[in-house]
Amino acid sequence: MRTLFFILAFSLALPALAQKKKDKNQPADFKAFWQNFQTQVKAQDKKKLADLCEFELYYIVRSKTVTVEDEKTEITRNKFMKEQFELLFNASVRKEIARIKAEDIGADMQDAQKKVAVVSCVNKANKPTRRRFFFEIVDKKYQLVRVDEELL
């Protein structure tokens, strides 16, 4: 009877252990990541926000013409903490990020490499601007890897 009990307990425990191991290898849920990201942007917590970024990352302003090169700004963790936070997350961008729900970021915004782009429209000097935030899975967790912007 005791042996039967151990066999039964072991057979029930195996799937639970396998599930736990599988979950450990899965990247973080994007919805949970996004909610944390929004919280840190709203709080303007540079340190916690920097932990959600993969440095060096680039902020790219797209040129409207083929003849003019895109303007590319390299962002390091140190520069982000000292001066570039406001470049990426000014007041209008913070407002837009707060507005976007994870559910609004559909499968069409994700590609096979698990990159996710979040689009927000902001007004830059009275001109509508589209800013995209690109996230991808780095070391089994989502991180911000690039920001680009273009005038509409």
C-alpha positions in Angstrom: 0.0 0.0 0.0 2.8 2.4 0.9 4.5 1.6 -2.4 1.4 2.3 -4.3 1.0 5.6 -2.5 4.6 6.7 -3.5 4.1 5.7 -7.1 0.9 7.6 -7.2 2.4 10.7 -5.5 5.5 10.5 -7.9 3.3 10.2 -11.0 1.3 13.3 -9.9 4.4 15.3 -9.1 6.2 14.7 -12.4 3.9 16.9 -14.6 4.0 19.7 -12.0 7.8 19.6 -11.9 8.0 19.5 -15.7 5.6 22.5 -15.9 7.7 24.4 -13.4 10.9 23.8 -15.4 9.1 24.8 -18.7 7.9 28.0 -17.1 11.4 28.9 -15.9 12.7 28.8 -19.5 9.9 30.9 -20.9 10.5 34.7 -21.2 8.5 37.0 -19.1 5.0 37.8 -20.2 4.9 41.0 -22.3 1.8 42.3 -20.6 3.4 42.2 -17.1 6.6 43.7 -18.6 4.6 46.5 -20.2 2.8 47.4 -17.1 6.1 47.6 -15.2 7.6 49.7 -18.0 4.6 52.1 -17.9 4.9 52.4 -14.1 8.6 53.3 -14.3 8.1 55.8 -17.1 5.3 57.5 -15.2 7.4 57.6 -12.0 10.3 58.8 -14.1 12.4 56.3 -12.2 15.6 56.3 -14.3 17.4 53.5 -12.4 14.5 51.0 -12.7 13.8 52.1 -16.2 17.4 51.6 -17.2 17.2 48.0 -15.9 14.5 47.5 -18.5 16.8 48.6 -21.3 19.5 46.8 -23.3 22.4 49.2 -23.6 23.8 50.4 -25.9 20.5 51.3 -27.5 19.9 53.7 -30.3 17.4 56.6 -30.7 17.0 57.1 -34.4 15.2 60.0 -36.1 14.1 58.8 -39.5 14.9 61.1 -42.4 12.0 62.0 -44.8 14.3 61.7 -47.8 16.7 59.1 -49.1 19.5 61.6 -49.6 19.7 62.6 -46.0 20.9 60.1 -43.5 18.9 59.1 -40.4 20.1 60.9 -37.2 21.3 58.2 -34.8 22.0 58.9 -31.1 23.8 56.2 -29.1 22.4 55.8 -25.6 24.6 54.3 -22.9 23.4 53.5 -19.4 25.5 56.3 -18.0 24.3 58.9 -20.5 20.7 57.8 -20.0 21.0 58.3 -16.2 22.6 61.7 -16.6 21.0 63.4 -19.6 19.2 61.2 -22.2 16.1 60.1 -20.2 14.2 63.2 -21.3 15.3 62.7 -24.9 13.4 59.3 -24.9 10.7 60.0 -22.4 9.6 63.7 -22.5 6.3 64.7 -21.1 4.2 64.0 -24.3 5.8 60.6 -24.7 5.1 59.7 -21.1 1.5 60.7 -21.6 1.3 58.5 -24.7 2.9 55.5 -23.0 0.5 55.7 -20.1 -2.4 55.6 -22.6 -1.3 52.4 -24.4 -2.7 49.1 -23.0 -0.8 45.9 -23.5 -3.9 44.4 -25.1 -3.6 47.1 -27.8 -0.2 45.7 -28.8 -1.4 43.0 -31.1 0.4 40.0 -32.7 0.9 42.2 -35.8 3.4 44.2 -33.8 5.5 41.1 -33.0 7.8 39.3 -35.4 9.3 35.8 -35.4 12.3 37.0 -33.3 9.8 38.2 -30.6 10.6 41.8 -31.2 7.7 44.0 -30.2 7.1 47.5 -31.4 4.9 49.9 -29.5 3.8 52.9 -31.5 2.8 56.2 -30.0 2.0 59.5 -31.7 3.3 62.6 -30.2 3.4 66.2 -31.3 6.9 67.6 -31.9 6.9 71.4 -32.5 3.3 71.2 -33.7 4.1 68.4 -36.1 2.6 64.9 -35.6 5.4 62.4 -35.0 5.3 58.6 -34.7 7.7 57.2 -32.2 8.2 53.4 -32.0 9.7 51.6 -29.0 11.2 48.2 -30.0 11.4 45.5 -27.3 12.9 42.1 -27.7 13.7 39.1 -25.5 17.3 39.4 -24.1 18.4 36.9 -21.6 14.8 35.5 -21.3 13.2 38.8 -20.5 11.9 41.7 -22.5 14.1 44.8 -22.8 13.9 48.1 -24.8 16.5 47.8 -27.6 15.7 50.7 -29.9 13.6 53.8 -30.3 12.9 55.5 -33.6 10.9 58.5 -34.6 9.6 59.9 -37.8 7.6 63.0 -38.8 4.2 62.1 -40.2 
